[in-house]
Amino acid sequence: MNQSPLKKILIVDDERDIREALCQALELNGYEVAVVSSGEEALKVLCGPEKPSLILLDLMMPNMDGFEFMKIRNLSSGINGIPVVIISASRGLELGEFNVQGYLKKPISLSSLLQTAERYCC
């Protein structure tokens, strides 16, 4: 029996409404989704056996923000290969130093979200 490739996405955002909207849109399109509200929670999930195919990461969060999460992720050999796409309302971000694969500006269009998911979860 053929198994379909893993189509798991981790959403890291402190805004519940955004997490829920992204989760619902992705699940309706066949993706398995995990949601957390901080960088600390994301690192705990990433310590588990099943790794996501993609991380959608907000930058501005209390406690451990997206910048701090990326510094730790980039130094962690078990998770530094997982693609990260930033989701943020901020403009003019300098993200080159963080080794991210993309940027989705909030509010995120459904087509952009699904194109990004398809690119990394094929």
N, C-alpha and C positions, 0 to 999 in steps of 0.2 A: 504494500500500500504506500503510495507516494504521500509524503508530508509536504504541505505548502511551506515556503520559507517563512521564517519568523517575521511577523509584522507587528512588533511590539514597540510602542513609543512611550517614553517617560516625559510627562509634562511637569515642569517645575515653575510654579507661579504662586505668589502669595494671595492673589485675588481669586476668591472662590468662584465668582461668576465666570471669569475667564477660563479657569480650569474646567468647569462644568461644560461650558460651550464648546471648547476645543475637544474635550473628551467625547461628548455626544456626537459631534461632527465626524470625528475619526472612527468611533465605534460603528456608526451607521454605514461607514464605508469599508468595514471589514478589518479594522485594526484593533489589536489588543492594546489597551491603554492603562498605564499606571499614572496616578497623579499624586504629587506632594507639594507642600507649600513653602519649602525652604531648601537651601543648598545642603544643609545637614541631613535632612530627610532623604534627599536624593542620593547622597553618599551611602546611607544605610541600605537603600534599595539596591544600589549598584554593587554592594558587597555580597548580594545573594547570588544563587547559581544561574539564574536566567538574566541575561543582559539584554537591554533593549537594542533595537536597530538604530534608534534615533533618540536624541534628547532635545526637547523644546524648552529653552531656558530663558526665564525672565532675568533681568539684571538687577532691578531695584527691589530688594526684599529685605525684611528685618533679619537680624542675627547674621547668618551667612548669606551674603548677596551673591549674585551670579558671577561677579568678578573673582571673589574669593573661591567659589566653587571651581571655576575654571583653572585657577592656579593649582589647586589640589588635584583636579582631574588630570591636568597635563603632566603631573609628576607621578601619577599612579599607573603603572604598566598594565594592570588588568582592565582599566577603563579608558585609557587615553586614546584608544583607537575608535571609540564610539563617536559617530558624528554628532555635532552640536549645532543647532540653529537657534540663534538668539531671537526672542520675541520681546519687543520693547516699544514703548511709545516715544522714547528718546530719539532725538535727531542728532546727526553728526557724530556718531560713535566711532571711535578708533578701535577696531576689533582685531587688527592684524596680529597683535602680540598674543592673542588668546587662542589661535588655531581653531577657529570656528568655520563651519562650512557654509553658513549663510545667515541672513537676517530677514525677519518678517516684522514689518511695522504694524503695531496695533493702531486701530482695529485691523485684524487680520481677515483678508478676504478668504472665502471658502475655497476658491480655485487655487489661490497661492498655497494655502495650507495643504490641500490634497496633492498638488504638484510636488511640494517638498516631501511629503510623506512617501509618495510613490518613488521619488528619486532615491531615497535611502532605505526603503523597505521592500525592495523588489525580490 
